[in-house]
């Protein structure tokens, strides 16, 4: 039997509190869900759901194990997006479409981008089941819509925290194991921070920090003037926003609060129903290129009970897959291999010099319209 103990300051409560396990949310088990929430005064608390019952308190008990709300900095809790209740989300398709429609309505994105953004939101809800956490890059010259997207994602994603002036060190100082959705908006992103974020997108990898280890696995969303496609791993998703000239609808604090309460409650219901299903999902991603296969599995896990929605992942990633395949055609290693094959075909029993291979590779690049000059020295070292 699950229960939540009222926060009464007596000896029994204090003894229980001392031995309870701090948590920021537990994976559903047997229909039980323990989730981080906050009280009206801003203090961290736990929301426990069993069947139709929903209870909030300082301690949650499941069978013989006690959990307590993690002791977090008050400024973090105040800015951390958390649910205050759980509400039915309908079917996965219905919920996904409602999320996508919110992006279309309030940020004027196209339908394909909206569908992709909806998957990002759903991924945040089943984060523990993902083979990796998606990285989304928001770029383009339409700053107004980019800022609107940041606001919307902050309302809709699980455990969202909006950040700026982030460094690698300051990111590591955030609460460990929070499974947050990191929404970073700042003018410059250092290479060190990019590398840290890429590493943190893999589950089970801990980062050394101040003599200990921290786990910052979570969905990542980055908006920055300095973002470059070369900075991030090839699997990073990108939404580019060009000015449309159309005004965006009003997005008042009241509207944001209403959206947050509505969608967070339904995302919690979605999480409760689907984390276990997503953990057991076996999705064949062989139709897409190797660099994107784990990402495809992650996006498919966001709709684990809808096979038709899983199949749509290939269409959502088709443009990025084509870009990666095109880029691979002109990488130096690929061109070197092509040069070796050409030389072997033309001189099957003869000797081939490095300079000859360089000349062949240079011709391959020129025929593909690449304005690149291959120096013999570096080419030889790479070939070796």
C-alpha positions as CSV (number, residue, x, y, z in Angstrom):
1,X,0.0,0.0,0.0
2,X,1.3,3.4,-0.9
3,X,0.8,6.5,1.2
4,X,2.1,10.0,1.8
5,X,2.7,11.1,5.3
6,X,1.6,14.5,6.2
7,X,4.4,16.8,7.2
8,X,3.8,16.9,11.0
9,X,6.8,17.6,13.1
10,X,6.8,14.8,15.6
11,X,9.4,12.2,16.5
12,X,8.0,9.5,14.2
13,X,8.0,11.8,11.2
14,X,11.5,13.0,11.9
15,X,12.8,9.5,12.3
16,X,11.2,8.5,9.0
17,X,12.5,11.5,7.2
18,X,16.1,10.7,8.4
19,X,16.0,7.2,6.8
20,X,14.0,8.1,3.6
21,X,15.7,8.1,0.2
22,X,15.9,11.5,-1.4
23,X,14.4,11.5,-4.9
24,X,13.4,13.8,-7.8
25,X,11.1,11.1,-9.3
26,X,10.8,7.4,-9.5
27,X,10.1,5.2,-12.5
28,X,6.5,3.9,-12.4
29,X,6.1,0.4,-11.0
30,X,2.8,-1.5,-10.7
31,X,0.9,1.6,-11.5
32,X,2.6,3.6,-8.7
33,X,4.3,6.9,-9.6
34,X,6.4,9.1,-7.4
35,X,7.2,12.5,-9.0
36,X,8.9,15.7,-7.9
37,X,6.5,18.6,-7.4
38,X,6.4,21.8,-5.3
39,X,4.1,23.2,-2.7
40,X,2.4,26.6,-3.1
41,X,5.1,28.2,-1.0
42,X,7.8,26.9,-3.4
43,X,9.2,24.1,-1.2
44,X,10.0,20.8,-2.9
45,X,7.6,17.9,-2.3
46,X,6.5,14.6,-3.8
47,X,3.4,13.8,-5.8
48,X,2.4,10.1,-5.4
49,X,-0.1,8.5,-7.7
50,X,-1.7,5.1,-7.0
51,X,-4.7,4.3,-9.2
52,X,-7.1,7.3,-9.0
53,X,-5.5,8.6,-5.8
54,X,-3.1,11.6,-6.0
55,X,-1.3,12.8,-2.8
56,X,1.3,15.4,-2.1
57,X,3.6,15.5,0.9
58,X,7.1,15.5,2.2
59,X,7.5,11.7,2.3
60,X,6.2,9.0,0.0
61,X,6.0,5.3,1.0
62,X,5.9,2.4,-1.4
63,X,5.7,-1.0,0.3
64,X,8.5,-0.8,2.8
65,X,10.6,1.9,1.2
66,X,10.3,5.6,2.1
67,X,11.2,8.5,-0.3
68,X,11.6,12.1,0.6
69,X,11.8,15.2,-1.7
70,X,15.4,16.0,-2.6
71,X,16.9,18.9,-0.8
72,X,17.3,21.4,-3.7
73,X,18.3,25.0,-3.9
74,X,15.2,27.2,-3.7
75,X,16.1,29.1,-6.8
76,X,16.4,25.9,-8.8
77,X,13.1,24.6,-7.6
78,X,11.4,27.9,-8.3
79,X,12.5,27.8,-12.0
80,X,12.2,24.0,-12.5
81,X,9.1,23.0,-14.5
82,X,7.2,20.5,-12.4
83,X,3.7,19.0,-12.5
84,X,1.2,19.7,-9.7
85,X,-1.2,16.9,-10.6
86,X,-1.8,14.1,-13.1
87,X,-4.5,14.3,-15.8
88,X,-5.5,11.8,-18.5
89,X,-3.6,12.4,-21.8
90,X,-5.8,10.4,-24.2
91,X,-4.0,8.3,-26.8
92,X,-0.4,8.9,-27.6
93,X,-1.3,10.1,-31.1
94,X,-3.9,12.5,-29.7
95,X,-1.4,13.9,-27.1
96,X,1.4,14.2,-29.7
97,X,-0.9,16.1,-32.1
98,X,-2.0,18.5,-29.3
99,X,1.6,19.2,-28.4
100,X,2.4,19.8,-32.1
101,X,-0.6,22.1,-32.5
102,X,0.7,24.2,-29.6
103,X,4.0,24.8,-31.4
104,X,2.1,25.6,-34.7
105,X,-0.3,28.0,-32.9
106,X,2.1,29.9,-30.7
107,X,5.4,29.7,-32.6
108,X,4.2,29.4,-36.2
109,X,6.5,26.5,-37.1
110,X,5.7,24.2,-40.0
111,X,4.0,20.8,-39.5
112,X,7.1,18.7,-39.8
113,X,9.0,20.8,-37.3
114,X,6.1,20.8,-35.0
115,X,5.9,17.0,-35.1
116,X,9.6,16.8,-34.4
117,X,9.3,19.2,-31.4
118,X,6.4,17.1,-30.1
119,X,8.7,14.0,-30.1
120,X,11.3,16.0,-28.1
121,X,8.7,16.8,-25.5
122,X,7.6,13.1,-25.3
123,X,11.2,12.0,-25.1
124,X,11.6,14.1,-22.0
125,X,8.7,12.2,-20.5
126,X,10.3,8.7,-21.0
127,X,13.9,9.9,-20.6
128,X,15.0,6.8,-18.6
129,X,14.0,4.5,-21.5
130,X,16.1,6.3,-24.2
131,X,19.3,5.0,-25.7
132,X,20.5,8.6,-25.9
133,X,19.0,12.0,-25.2
134,X,18.1,14.1,-28.2
135,X,20.0,17.3,-28.8
136,X,18.0,20.1,-30.5
137,X,19.7,23.1,-32.0
138,X,17.5,26.2,-32.7
139,X,19.1,28.5,-35.3
140,X,18.1,31.1,-37.8
141,X,17.6,34.9,-37.9
142,X,14.1,35.0,-36.4
143,X,15.0,35.7,-32.8
144,X,11.4,36.4,-31.9
145,X,10.2,32.9,-32.9
146,X,13.3,31.4,-31.4
147,X,12.6,33.0,-28.0
148,X,9.0,31.9,-28.3
149,X,10.1,28.3,-28.9
150,X,12.3,28.5,-25.8
151,X,9.3,29.7,-23.8
152,X,7.1,26.9,-25.1
153,X,9.6,24.1,-24.6
154,X,10.0,25.4,-21.1
155,X,6.3,25.0,-20.5
156,X,5.9,21.6,-22.2
157,X,9.0,19.5,-21.5
158,X,9.4,17.4,-18.3
159,X,11.8,18.9,-15.7
160,X,12.6,21.8,-18.0
161,X,15.1,24.4,-16.7
162,X,15.9,27.5,-18.8
163,X,19.5,28.6,-18.5
164,X,21.9,31.2,-19.8
165,X,25.5,32.2,-19.3
166,X,26.2,28.5,-18.9
167,X,29.7,27.1,-18.6
168,X,30.9,23.5,-18.4
169,X,31.6,24.0,-14.7
170,X,28.3,25.7,-13.9
171,X,26.3,23.0,-15.7
172,X,28.1,20.3,-13.5
173,X,27.0,22.2,-10.4
174,X,23.3,21.6,-11.1
175,X,21.4,18.9,-9.2
176,X,22.7,15.4,-10.0
177,X,20.4,12.9,-11.5
178,X,17.5,15.4,-12.0
179,X,16.8,14.1,-15.6
180,X,16.2,17.7,-16.5
181,X,15.5,19.1,-20.0
182,X,18.3,21.6,-20.3
183,X,17.2,24.7,-22.3
184,X,20.2,26.9,-23.0
185,X,19.9,30.3,-24.6
186,X,23.0,32.4,-24.9
187,X,25.2,34.2,-27.4
188,X,28.2,32.0,-27.2
189,X,28.7,28.2,-26.6
190,X,32.2,27.1,-25.8
191,X,33.7,24.0,-27.3
192,X,34.2,22.6,-23.8
193,X,30.5,23.1,-23.0
194,X,29.5,21.5,-26.3
195,X,31.6,18.5,-25.6
196,X,30.2,18.2,-22.1
197,X,26.6,18.4,-23.4
198,X,27.4,15.7,-26.0
199,X,28.8,13.4,-23.3
200,X,25.8,14.1,-21.0
201,X,23.4,13.0,-23.7
202,X,24.5,9.3,-23.2
203,X,22.9,7.4,-20.4
204,X,25.1,5.8,-17.7
205,X,28.0,8.2,-18.2
206,X,29.1,10.2,-15.2
207,X,31.1,13.3,-15.3
208,X,33.9,13.9,-12.7
209,X,33.3,17.1,-10.7
210,X,34.9,18.4,-7.6
211,X,36.1,15.0,-6.5
212,X,32.8,13.3,-7.2
213,X,30.7,12.1,-10.1
214,X,27.6,13.8,-11.5
215,X,24.9,12.4,-13.9
216,X,23.3,15.1,-16.1
217,X,21.7,12.8,-18.7
218,X,18.7,14.7,-20.2
219,X,17.2,16.2,-23.3
220,X,19.2,19.3,-24.5
221,X,17.9,22.3,-26.4
222,X,20.3,25.0,-27.4
223,X,19.8,28.4,-29.0
224,X,22.9,30.4,-29.6
225,X,24.4,32.9,-32.1
226,X,27.6,30.8,-32.2
227,X,26.0,27.4,-33.0
228,X,27.6,25.7,-35.9
229,X,26.7,22.4,-37.5
230,X,30.4,21.4,-37.1
231,X,30.3,22.1,-33.4
232,X,27.8,19.3,-32.6
233,X,27.6,15.6,-33.3
234,X,26.0,14.7,-36.6
235,X,23.0,13.3,-34.8
236,X,22.0,16.7,-33.4
237,X,18.7,17.9,-34.7
238,X,18.3,21.4,-36.0
239,X,15.4,23.7,-36.6
240,X,16.2,26.9,-38.5
241,X,13.8,29.8,-38.2
242,X,13.6,32.3,-41.0
243,X,11.5,35.5,-40.5
244,X,7.9,35.1,-41.7
245,X,6.7,38.6,-41.3
246,X,3.6,37.3,-39.5
247,X,3.0,38.5,-35.9
248,X,2.9,35.8,-33.2
249,X,-0.2,35.5,-31.0
250,X,0.0,36.9,-27.5
251,X,1.8,34.6,-25.0
252,X,1.0,36.2,-21.6
253,X,2.3,34.8,-18.3
254,X,-1.3,33.6,-17.7
255,X,-1.3,31.7,-20.9
256,X,2.1,30.2,-20.1
257,X,1.0,29.1,-16.7
258,X,-2.2,27.6,-18.1
259,X,-0.2,25.6,-20.7
260,X,2.3,24.5,-18.2
261,X,-0.3,23.1,-15.7
262,X,-2.3,21.4,-18.5
263,X,0.5,19.8,-20.4
264,X,2.7,18.9,-17.4
265,X,-0.3,17.0,-15.9
266,X,-0.9,15.1,-19.1
267,X,2.8,14.5,-19.7
268,X,2.9,12.9,-16.2
269,X,0.0,10.6,-17.2
270,X,1.8,9.8,-20.5
271,X,5.0,9.0,-18.5
272,X,3.1,6.8,-16.1
273,X,1.6,4.7,-18.9
274,X,4.6,4.5,-21.2
275,X,8.0,4.4,-19.5
276,X,7.8,0.6,-19.0
277,X,6.5,0.1,-22.6
278,X,9.4,2.2,-23.9
279,X,11.9,0.3,-22.0
280,X,10.8,-2.9,-23.7
281,X,10.5,-1.5,-27.2
282,X,12.7,-3.1,-29.9
283,X,12.7,-0.7,-32.9
284,X,14.4,-1.7,-36.2
285,X,16.3,1.5,-37.2
286,X,18.3,-0.2,-40.0
287,X,16.4,1.9,-42.7
288,X,18.4,4.9,-41.7
289,X,22.1,5.7,-41.7
290,X,24.3,4.5,-38.8
291,X,24.9,8.0,-37.2
292,X,21.2,8.5,-36.7
293,X,20.1,5.0,-35.6
294,X,20.2,5.6,-31.8
295,X,18.4,8.9,-32.3
296,X,15.7,7.1,-34.4
297,X,15.3,4.6,-31.6
298,X,15.0,7.4,-29.0
299,X,12.3,9.2,-31.1
300,X,10.5,5.9,-31.6
301,X,10.6,5.2,-27.9
302,X,8.7,8.5,-27.4
303,X,5.6,6.8,-29.0
304,X,6.1,3.2,-27.8
305,X,2.5,2.1,-28.1
306,X,1.9,3.5,-31.6
307,X,3.7,1.6,-34.4
308,X,2.5,4.0,-37.0
309,X,4.0,6.9,-35.2
310,X,7.3,5.0,-34.9
311,X,7.4,4.5,-38.6
312,X,7.1,8.3,-39.1
313,X,10.5,8.7,-37.4
314,X,12.2,7.9,-40.7
315,X,10.4,10.7,-42.5
316,X,11.2,13.1,-39.6
317,X,14.9,12.3,-39.9
318,X,15.0,11.9,-43.7
319,X,16.5,15.4,-44.4
320,X,19.2,15.1,-41.8
321,X,20.0,11.6,-43.0
322,X,20.4,12.8,-46.6
323,X,22.7,15.6,-45.3
324,X,24.9,13.2,-43.4
325,X,25.2,10.9,-46.4
326,X,26.0,13.8,-48.7
327,X,28.7,15.0,-46.2
328,X,30.2,11.6,-46.0
329,X,30.7,11.5,-49.8
330,X,33.3,14.3,-49.5
331,X,35.1,13.4,-46.3
332,X,38.8,12.8,-46.7
333,X,38.7,9.2,-45.5
334,X,36.0,8.3,-48.1
335,X,37.8,10.0,-50.9
336,X,41.1,8.2,-49.9
337,X,39.4,4.9,-50.1
338,X,37.9,5.8,-53.5
339,X,41.3,6.8,-54.7
340,X,42.8,3.4,-53.6
341,X,40.0,1.5,-55.4
342,X,40.5,3.5,-58.6
343,X,44.3,3.0,-58.5
344,X,43.8,-0.7,-57.8
345,X,41.5,-1.1,-60.7
346,X,43.8,0.8,-63.1
347,X,47.1,-0.9,-61.9
348,X,46.0,-4.3,-60.4
349,X,49.6,-5.6,-60.3
350,X,51.7,-2.4,-60.3
351,X,52.9,-0.1,-57.6
352,X,51.1,3.1,-56.7
353,X,52.7,6.1,-55.1
354,X,51.2,8.3,-52.5
355,X,51.4,11.3,-54.9
356,X,49.4,9.3,-57.4
357,X,46.7,8.6,-54.9
358,X,46.7,12.2,-53.9
359,X,46.2,13.2,-57.5
360,X,43.3,10.8,-57.9
361,X,41.7,12.0,-54.7
362,X,42.1,15.6,-55.8
363,X,40.3,14.9,-59.1
364,X,37.5,13.2,-57.2
365,X,37.0,16.3,-55.1
366,X,37.1,18.6,-58.1
367,X,34.6,16.6,-60.0
368,X,32.2,16.9,-57.0
369,X,32.6,20.7,-57.0
370,X,34.6,20.8,-53.7
371,X,37.1,23.7,-53.5
372,X,39.7,21.8,-51.5
373,X,43.4,21.4,-52.1
374,X,45.0,18.2,-50.7
375,X,48.6,18.7,-49.6
376,X,50.8,15.7,-50.2
377,X,52.3,15.6,-46.7
378,X,49.1,15.6,-44.6
379,X,47.5,13.3,-47.2
380,X,50.3,10.8,-46.8
381,X,50.2,10.8,-43.0
382,X,46.4,10.4,-43.0
383,X,46.7,7.6,-45.6
384,X,49.3,5.8,-43.4
